[in-house]
Amino acid sequence: MGVRGLQGFVGSSCPHICTVVNFKDLAEQHRSRHPGGTPTIVVDAMCCLRYWYTPDSWICGGQWREYFSALREFVKTFTAVGIKLIFFFDGMVEQNKRDEWVKRRLKNNREIARIFHYIKSHKEQPGRNMFFIPSGLAVFTRFALKTLGQETRCSLQEADYEVASYGLQNDCLGILGEDTDYLIYDTCPYFSISELCLDSLDTVMLCREKLCQSLGLGLSDLPLLACLLGNDVIPEGMFESFRYKCLSSYTSVRENFDKKGNIILAVADHIAKVRRLHQGEKKLEEILPLGTNKALFYKGVASYLLPGQRSPWFFQKPEGVITLDKPVVSIISGPESNWEVPMCTDPESKQEVPMCTDPESGRDVPVCTDPASGRDVPMCTDPESGQDVPMCTDPESGRDVPVCTDPESGQEISLSSDPEFKQEVPMCMRSESKQKLPVGTNPEFNPEAPMFTNPEIKQEDTINTGPEMKQQVTMVSDPEILQVARAHHVQAESYLVYNILSSGEVECSNSLEDELDQALPSQAFVYRPVRQRVYSLLLGGGGGGTPSLKLLWLSQEPGVQARRLDTLLACFDLSSSREELQAVGSPFEALCCLLIYLFVQVDTLCLEDLHAFIAQALCLQGKPTVQLVDLELDHVDPRAVQLGSLLVRGLTTLVLVNSACGFPWKTADFMPWNLFDGKLFHQKYLQSEKGCTVEVLVEQNRSRLTKFQALKSAVCRACVKENRPISSRRHWRPHHSGRWGRQESSSHRTSSGHSRSGQGQHWRDQGPGKRSGVCLTPALDIGCVFT
């Protein structure tokens, strides 16, 4: 994350850049300079998750009550000294950072494998040095902060750019995060979350002005330095030979600095010399070894320019002025010139955004935000750079699909899933299919084929594989629906809905699951049928019996809430379970829906598992946080670890479905701090495995026992309707592996016993007329998947 090597350089080689400050004092100074104003800190929430997650236990699925209490204390501390906090979350992964995202997910898979090896060897949680963020932490943190009354936003592009822009434009007290990119942006002060002492409100401020003094550079030179060192846009290896060339000619090597520190000094020295010698008279590519990476490099530099800012490193084209929907201004010619960076105006935000020139094609490359999708959209791609995700031909479908490079083997890997393994290579859900699938029918299709295309856009225009993107693609054309989805997205009230509507992409990131466990399926694929039905709902256009989004999202007619619930249950293919779920009622209706779905989908779940899930949810209601903190486990069971993550991942799926269906259920009913505690579930799981009675599981509480029997009965009755009786593990045959057992090299997981899928299909058929209510046919799912 951030600029390669810069964090270590600042910490070890230039400690004077770091200054201890106190937020309370800074707030008082801000109020004296701005009477009547409220000192505001912009928080990069994604950088803060590890700091906020203070519970000792992290392996069992998350200590959500403890985590919620920690967030409440964090907010309370800043509020007490009159500081307003505004939290930003990443809303999507930009394409120019996809490769880096893939590398991190592959790295996480290796870390997860080591975690499970440790659990099996020691039967305990690993130390904090192997800490892995519980599944769903980022998603549920948004809702926790909103519950605490905090202003929370989800970005329409990479969050760090929006954080830096907001801080600059609103004269904020500073940015709180842990990303060296904030040393590069010319914005408000940057404070370290890792150095924050909440009791005293002391932390460290990293001063970009002092960094510039140490390097002999100006603030406007920092974006160039960042790209030459490598960041999330520019691969570190792209300019490796150039950096070593700078080091070999650097005459001021410092013996007390390490090699990386001297490399940074050498590159900075080279930049300073270029500015002094050439004074803007030469093109950047004539004084730097850009080679075939010009377009990507220009985009990398421009990505640090906030609205209205200038850079001395873009060369002026002869034409001087270009046009893109709105008037733009000229391009600057050199370090000492007064020319401005080319800017385009976002038609929705009315803010100027930078543009750069593709030296290869001679075209101007706008680095601007697509008003529909909010993505950072390049209008031109250097076809020789090799930095875009490469494409290969899927032998099954005959279509082009993205590939990535395994950072260890160096081999190209098709970005599609191998159903035989849980450790997936990412798949990018794209709109390449030439025809829409009719909703409400059951067509034959390749589950790995691309999904939908905008019918008004020709096939060859849907993917930007050439030097110029011909048309910007959105998955739906209704501007009112896009506007509503965008508003919910920005306000952090929904999850993934806007991503699907605007760009047709979702990401399923890593989760704690054992790739060597053959009995339990990949979590991403357990919930894949639900995602497919959500795609059908969002992208199907309201045909074939599927309710329109305008009806679900905007209508106030009587009975529409029931229609929303019908649609939600149809997404889980549980329309027949409505009676059982309504009998349960709030706050356990959503939990029972999820449990029914899980037990129908996964035959290796047994009665003991159901007892543990229900007992922990009931016992959680009456336990104070301090009691959960003190809970001790006899040992850690790897299967229970996976089941905890499986349930929490299901809760995030509920957030998606509830958002897509117009919020038929209250969000609080499936927030994990109200339904799930990792250690408590683990305790109940171990007790259930030992054969403890239900009375023991509910801690001899008569009212809980009554509720337990009601919830269990509702789940079991609903599963019987789906031809899935739930039995005790003690009654299983010795070789029982469940419907998700591996089947050689099949393209889908199939049942080794009684399947509820069509032949070769991993979602259960719901033909017209099978159930009353809403009928949803699963759409194609090619999402970015890591499990």
N, C-alpha and C positions, 0 to 999 in steps of 0.2 A: 504494500500500500504506500503510495506516495513516491517520492524521488529516491532512487536507489542509492544507498550509502549515506544519505544526508542526515538521517537521524543519528547514526553512530558518529558522524563527523561533528555534529553539533555537541553531542554529549561528551566526547573524548578530546576533540581537538580545539573546539571553540566554546568552552563552557561559559564565557562571558556573554554569549548570546542569550543565555538563560538567566532570568532574573526572578527571584522570589517576590511575589506580590500577594496582596490580600484583597479579596473581592469586596469585603465590606468597605475598606478604605477607597477602593476604586469607585465604588458606587457613590460614596459621599462626594468624591471629587467630580464625578459626572453630574451629579445634581447641582453642584455649585456652578458648573459651566453651562448647564442647561436647566435653568429654573423651570419647574413644572413638568419636566420630562421624567420618564421612568427609565432607569438604567436597564438595558436588555442584553442578555447573553444568548447568542445563537448556538444551539447545541447540535453537533453532528452525532445523532443518537447511535448510529451504527458503530462509531468508534468507542462508545461508552458502555456497550452491553457487558463486556467483561468486567468493567469497573463496578457496574451496578449489581451484577450477579454475585452477591456475597455469601450465599448459603454454602456450607461445607459440602453438602451432597449435591452432585450434579449428574451422577450416573444413572439414576433411577427414573428419569423422565422430567425432573425439574421440581424444585421446592417452591411452588408458585405463591403460596401464602407468604413465605419469607421474602420472596423476591418483590412482591407487591408492597410489603412493609418497607423494604429498602428504598424503593422508588418514592414512596410517600415521605420518608425521612429526608431524602435528597431534595425533593421539591420544597418541603417545609423549611429546610435550612436556608435556602435562597430567598424564599418568600419573606422570612423573618427579617431580613436586612433590606427589604424593598427592591429586590432584583427580580425582574421578569425573565422567564425562560421561554424560548420558543424552540421546539424540537423538530429536526428534519430527519426523515428516513429515506433511504434509497428506494425509488419507485420502480426502477427498471435498470437493466444492464445495457449500456450502450454497446453497439456493435464493435466499435473500435477498441473496446475493453473486453470483448468476449473471450479472446484467447487467454488473457490473464485470469478471467473468471474460471475458465476450464482448468487451467493449471492449479489453481487453488483448490478446486473441488477434487481433482485427482490426488493432490497432496493430502486433503482431508480424508479421503478413502484409506490411504496408507496409515494415517494416524488412528483411524477407527479400528483398523485391523490389529494394530498394536494394543489398543485398549482392550479388545476382547481377548486377545492372547493373555494379557495380564490378569483379567478377571478369571479366566479358566484356570490359570496357574495359582492364583493367590486367594480367590473367592472373596475379594474385597475391592473397593474402589481404588483406582490408581491415585497417585499424588497429584497435587495441583499443577505440576509441570506437564501433565498429560491432559489437562482440562480441555473439555470439548463442550461448546455452548449447547444447552438443551434444545431439542427440536422446537421450532415455533417461537423462540425467544424474541426475535425481532418483530414478528407479527403481533404477538400479544403485548409487547411493550407499548406499541402504539395505542392500543385500547386501554391499557392500564393508565397511561399518562392522560388520555382523554377523560377517563373516569375520575382522575385526580384534578380535573379542571384545567389542564394545561393545553396551550395552543400547540397543536401537533400537525405537521405537514408531511406529505409524501411527495417526493420529487417527480418531475416529469422528465428528468434527465439525470445525469450523475449528481448525487446529492451535494458533493463538495462545491460544485459550481454554484448551485442555488444558495448554499450556506454563505459562501463568500460574497455573492451578489447581495443577498439580503443584509448581511452585516455592513457592507459598504453603503448601500442606498438608504439604510435606516439609522445610520450613525450609531451603531450598537456599541456597547461596552467592549465586546469582543466575541471571539469564537472559542467554544470549548470542544476539544476533540483530541485526536491523536493521529495526525496525518500531516506529513511534511509538505504536502501540496499547499497547506495553509501558510507556509513560509514563502511560497512562490507567488501566490495571489497578492495583488496590491489591494488589500482590504483592511478591515479593522484588526486590532491586536489578536494574537493567537495564544490561547492558554491550553496547557496540558491537562487532560483528564486523569492521566495516570499519576500525576504528581499532586493531585488535589487531596488535601486533608479536609474532610467535611466538617470536623469539629471546629477548626479554626478558620476555615475558608481560605487558607493559604494554598497557593499553587505556583507553578512556574510559567512565566510569560516568555515566549520565544520571539525575539525581536528581529524582524527581517532587515531593519535598517542597520543593526549591528552586524548581521550576517554580510550585508553588502560591503560594509567597511572592512571586514576581515578579508573579503575576496577581491576588493578593489573594483566592484561592479556597481552599477546603478540598479534601482528597483526594476526598471524595464528590461534589464538583461537576465533576470532570474528565470523567466520562462524558457529562454534559449539554453541556459545552463541545465535546467531540469530535463529538457529533452536530450541533450547530449549525454547526460548521466544515465538516462533511462527512467521511465515511469510507467504508469498503467497503459499509456497509449503507445509509447516508443519502447520496443523490446530492449532490454539491457545490452544484448549482444550486438545491436545494430551499429553502434559506434565504438565498439570495444577497441579496435585497432587504432582508431583516431585518438582515443583517450591515452593509450600507451605511447602513441607518437608525441602527444602533448607532454607526457611525463618525461620522455627521453630528452626532450629539448628544454625542459623546465630547469632553470638555473638556481632556483631558490628552494630546493628540496629541504624539508625540515626533518632532522633526525628524530625529533620527539613525536612526530606524526607517523601513523601507520601508513601502509601503502595506499589504502583507499582515501585517506585524508589528503595525501600528497597528490593523488590523481584529481581530486576535486579542486585543489589549489591550482594545479597545472592547467586544467580546462578553463577555470575562471581567468587565469593569467592570459591564456590564448584569446579568450573573448575580449578582454580589456585591450590587448595589443591590436586586435582587428579593428576595434572602434577607433583607437588613436591613429592607426596607419591609414585606413581606408576612408574613414569619415563618410560612409554612406555612398561611395562612388561605385561600388561593385555589388553585383548580385550576391545574395547569400550563398547560392550554390557554387559560386566561384571562389569563395574563401572558406567553405566548409565541405567535407566529403559527403555530400548528400546522396550522390549516385542515383539509384533508381527509387530511392525512398523520399523523394522531394515532397510529394503531395501529403504523405503521412506526416512528415516532419513539420511542414507548414501548419497542418491541422493541429499537431501536438502543441506547437507554440501558441497558436491562436486560441487553443482551448483554455488558456490561463487568462485571456483578456476579458475582463468584465465589461458590461455594457458601458460604452462611451470611452473606454480606455484605448491608449495608443501603444504601438510597439515600434522600436527603431529598426526592426529586422526584416521588414517586408519591402520588396523592391517595387517601384512604381511602374506599372504597365504604360505603354505609350497612349492607350486610349484614355487613361486617367479615371474615367467614371464608368461604372457599370450599373445595371438596373436589375432588380429582382422584386417585382410587385410594388415595392416602395422605393423612393429615392435613396441612393446611397452616396457616400462621399468618396473621395479619391484615396489611393493607396500611397503610403509614405515611401520615400525613396532611400532613406538611409538613417543612420544613427543620429545625425545632427539636423535632419530635415524637420520641417514643420508639417509635412504631409500627414494626413490621418490614415489609420488603418481602415480598409474598406469595411463598411458596416451595412447590414441590412436591417430592416425594421420588422419585428415579429408582428403580424397583423392582429394578434389578440392582446399581447402584453404591451404593444406600442414601444417596446424597448429595442434599442439598437444592439445588434449582435455582430461579431467580427466576421470578416471574410478573408480568404487568402487566395493566392494564385497557384494553380497547378502549372509548374514551369514546363512540364512535358507536353501538355495539350494546349497550353496558352489560355485556358479557360479560367474564369474566376470561380473559386470554390467557396460557396457560402458555408460558414460554420454556424448554422442557425437551427432553431427549434421548429420542428413540424408542428403547426398550430393544432393539428388533430391529435397526433400521437404524443407530442411533447418530446420526441426523440431528437438527438443530435444528428441531423441528416446531412451527409456530404452530398453535394450535387455532382461530384466528380471523383472518380477513383483512379489512381495510377495503376494501370493493369499490370505493370511489371514489378510492382513493389512486393507482391507476395504477402502483404500484411492482412488483406481481407481473408475471411475464412474460406479455404479452398473448397471446391466442389468435386464430387465424384458421382458416378452413375450407379444408382441402386439397381442391381441385377433383377430384383423382383418387379419393381414398378417401371424401370426404364427412365426414371426422372433423376435430375441432379439433386444430390443431398450434400449438406456440408460435411467436412471432415476436420479433424483437429490433429495436432501432433502430440504424441505422448512425450512429456518432457524427459522421461528416463530412457525409453528405447529409441526415441527419435523417429519412430514410425508413424505414418499417417493412419488415423483410425476413423472409420466412418462414424458420423455422429448419429448413430441409431443404437437401439438397445439390443443386447444379447439376452434373450429370455432365460437362458440357462444360469445366469449369474445375477446377483443383486448389485454387484459393482458395475454400474452402468457408465457408458460413455455418453456425454450429453447429446441430446437430440434437440434440434431446433424446429419448433412448430412453425411452418411457413405456409403462406397462401400460394401454392403452386398449382393445385388441382384446377383443371379447366372448367369443371362443372360443379355446381352445388349439389349436395345430396338432398333429396326431398325429405322433409321432416315428416315423421309419422309413418315411414315405410321402413322396410328392413332390407336394404340393398346389400349385395355382396361387395365387400371392399377389402382392401389391404390395410390392416390396422397401422402399418408403418408408413403409409402413403401420406403425402402432404394433405392439408385440410381443405380450405376454401379459397376461392379467389373472388375479388370484386368483379361481378359480371360485366361491368363497363370497362374493365381493363383487360387488354389483350394478354395472352399467355406470356409472350416474350417480354412484357413490361413489368412483370410482377417481382422479379428479383434483379437487384443491381449487381450484375456480374461483369459488366463492361465498363468502359471509361466514363460513361455518363448514365445517371439514373433518369429514365425517361419520364417516370411519373411516380409520385409519392402514393403509397398504397395504404389504405385503411380497410379494415375488415367489414365495416358497415358504412352506409352512406347517409344515415339519418343524423343531421347535425344536432337535433334536439337531444337524441339519445346519447350522442358523444359528449355533449355539454354536461348532461346530468352525470354521466359516468366519470367524466374528468373532474367535476366538482367533488364527488364522493372520494375519488382517488386523492386529490390534493389535500382534502381535509382529513385524510387517513380514516375514512369511515367504511371503506370497502377493501377487498383484497383480490388482486389479479384481474378484476372485471375490466378495468380500463385497458390493461395490457392486452387482453384478448381482443377487445373491440378495436383498439387502435392499431396494433401491430401483429396480432396473431401469435404472440410469443408468451410462454410462461416458463418459469424456472422451478424445478423441484430440487432443492439443494440436499446436502448430506444429512444423514440422520444416523443415530446409533443403532446399527443392526449388523449382525454377524454374517458375512458373506459365506462362511463355511457351514452355517446352519441350514441343512437341506429341508427341514420341516416347516420353516416359516418363510413366507414369500417376501419378495421385495416390497417395501412399504409403498413406494411410488406406484407400483403396479396394482396393489390392493385397491387403491383409490382411483385408478385410471378410468374405470367405467363411469364413475361420478363425474370426473373432469370431462369425459367425452360428452355426457349428456348436457353439461353446462355449456360446452362449445355449441352444441346443437341449439340450445335455448338462446344463446347470445347471438349466434351467427346465422340461425336458420330463417330469420325474417318473419317468424310468426305463422308459417304455413303448416298444413298437416295436423291440425289440432293443437299445435303448440301456442300458448298465449303470447301475445306480442309484448315487447318490453315496455311499450307505452302504457299498456294496460297494467302490467305488474308494477311499474315504477311511478306512474303519474296519476293513475285513476284514483278517485275518491268514492267510486260507486259502492253501494252496499254489496257485500258479498265478495269484494275483491281480495280481502284478507284471507278468506278461505281459499280463493283461487291461488293465492301466493303459496299457501301451505301445500295445496295439491301439487303445485309445480315443484316445490322443494322435495316432497316425498317421491315424486317421479324421477327426480335427479338421482336419488338413491335406489330407484326401482322398488320402492316400498309402499306403493299406493294401497296395497291390501292391508297394511299395518296401521292405517289411520285410526281405527277404532281402539286398538291396544294403546297407541301413543296418547290419544286424547284422554284415555282413562288414567294414564299416569299423571299428566298435567305438569305444569311448571313447578320446580326448576329442573326436573329430571327427564322431561320429554325429549330434549335434544340428545342427552346422554343415551337414552334407550334406543333412539333412532340409530345412533352410531353403533351401539352394541349389536343391534339386530343386523345391520349391514355387515359388520365384521364377521359375525358368526355364520352368516349365510355365505360370505365370500371365502372364508378360510376354514376348511374342515379340521385343521389341526388344533383349533381352539376347542377347549373342553369345558365341562361343567365347573371344574375347579377354577378355571380362568374367569368364568362369568361371576362366580361367587366373590372372587377377589376384587373385580372391577366394581361390583355393586356395593360390597361391604365398605370399601375405602371411600366411595362417594358419600355414603350415608354417615359414616363415622367422622368424615371431614367437617360436616356441618356443625358439630358441637365442640370442635377442638380449637382452643386459642393457638396463636402462632407459636408462643413459647413452648407449648407442649409438643408441637411438631418438630421444633428445633432439637429438643432433647430426645427424640425417638432414636433408639438404637436397633440395628439389625444384626441378626446372628451371622449372616454372611450375605454376599451378593451373588445372585443367580443370573447367568447370562441370558436365559430365556425371559426372565422377568424384566430385565433391562430392555430387551427388544419390545416386549408387550407394552411397557410404559411409553416408549417412543412411538409405537404404533398408534396408541390411543391419542396422544397429543397431536400427532400428525393428522389424525382424523378430525380433531377439533379445528385445526387450521382449514381443513377441507370444508367443514361446516361454515366457517366464516365466508369462504368463497361462495358456497351455494346460497347461503342466506342473503348475501349481497346481491347475487345475480337474480334472485327471486323477489326482490323488493322488500326484504326484511320481514318475513312472516313471524320470526321468533325474535325475542329480545336478545340482544348481543350478550348481555350479562349471563344468560342461561347456559352458555357454553364457553365462558371464560375459565381457564384452568384453575385459577385461584378459588373458584366456586365449586369445582367438580373433581379436581385431581391433585394429589400430592404424591410425589415419587416415592419417598420413603414409606409413607403409609400404605400405598399400593403394594410395595415390595413386602412389607410385613404381612399383609393379608394374603399375598400370594404364597409366601413361605408357610403360613399357617394352613392355608387351604391344601397345599401339597402334602402336608403332614396328616391330613385327614381331620382337622379340627372341625367341630360342629359349627353350624350357622350361628348358634348362640354365642360361641366364642368369637366368631368373626365380627359380630356386631357389638361385642363387649358387654354382653348380658343386658342389653337395653331393649325393653319390651316394645317400645314404639318403633325403634329401628327395625326390630325383627318383623313387625307387621308390614312396615314399608318395604323391607327386603323381599318378603314373599310376594308382595304386589308387583314389584319391579321385575323380579325373576320370572313370575308367571307371565307378565306382558311380553318379555323378550322371548321366552320359550314358545308361547303360543304363536307369536308372529313368525318365528323360525320354522315351526311345524307347517304353517301355511306355505312356506317356501320349500317344503320337502327337506328340511334340515333339522332333524331332532338333535338336541344337544345332549350328549352322553358324558358320563364320567370317564376320565382317562383309565381308570382301573378296569373298565369294561372293554377297552379297545383290544383289537387283535394285535399280536406281537409286531406285525409288519405294517401296521396302520401308519400311513404318511400323510393322509389328507389329500384334498383335491389339488393342492399346490405342489405335490411332489414333482421332482424334475423328470422330464421325459426325453431323454437323449438330446437331440438337437432340434426339437420342435420349434416352430416360430412363435408359439404362444405357450403359456402354462395351461395344462389341461388336467382334468381330474383323474386321479388314480382310483377313485371310487365313484360315487354318484355325482356326476357333474350337473351343474345348473347352467351350463353354457351350451351354445350351439357347437357343432363340431368345429374345432379349431378356433373358436372365438372365446375371448376371455371376459366378455360381458354377457349378461343373461338376456336372452331375447324377450322383448315385450311387444308382441305383435298387436295390431289394431284390435280393439275389443277385448283384450285379455283382462284389463282392469278398467274400472270406472275412473274418471278423472283425467289427468293430463297424460298424454302419450309422448314420450321423448325417445327418439332414436339416437344412439350414441354417434357423435361425429368423430372424425379422425383425430387422434392424439399423437402429435409429434412434438412434445415439449422438451425443454432441457431438463434431463433427469440425472440426478446422482443419488444413489441410495446407499 
